[in-house]
């Protein structure tokens, strides 16, 4: 199992755990996991970067509609919101790496 899969599984478990265990720093932990994942596996494809950005923006909006489901809707909404936080960390890392690539001189220059 590679590091990307491990970080994805850990992020998912932390996103679920954050719903059931009260801790003030869950969002920070999720963003850090997303940043780590984004820096370790930077997306070079602009389409993939755009997909991550749309997911980070759109998932919480869509998840809010799940509150209408009795009993479990609020929990599922919170889990998806937490996953979006981790994805946001990946988006930030990919943005930073893309900016570094644009600013850094080419190897021949």
Secondary structure, DSSP 8 states (H G I E B T S, - for coil): --HHHHHHHHHHHHHHHHHHS--TTHHHHHHHHHHHHHHHT----HHHHHHHHHHHHHHHHHHGGGGGSTTTHHHHHHHHHHHHHHHHHHHHHHHHHHHHHHHS--TT-
